[in-house]
């Protein structure tokens, strides 16, 4: 083991295992990166900056993050509305008002259709039921 270690330490260092992307690339680049701004005209500098900014924005875009933020906003707004309608209590002109009581009252009687006071009333737009002959005999008895 010791002779192998000495032999390996005596050997010259190998080339770096990882070559740079430019050296290992089969296709040669057409432009030098990054460009020398001193050699570029003002118009070329502005064009390059625009292109670079657009590429940076596109590279840093994260659709999953944006989608998550949208869902978080939706959940926050929905939770605020639920709290506002079902758990909040307001005071207007000295009177306490809870929207939840109003909603419960309306939902309990289906907006007045099944209200206990109006349960046996007939609606004006309903057609009168047609009485059959057996019904009329029973009612005459």
Secondary structure, 3 states (H helix, E strand, C coil): CHHHHHHHHHCCCCCCCCCCHHHHCCCCCCCCCCCCCCCCCHHHHHHHHHHHHHHHHHHHCCHHHHHHHHHHHHHHHHHHHHHHHHCCCEEECCEEECHHHHHHHHHHCHHHCCCHHHCCCCCCCCCCCCCCHHHHHHHHC
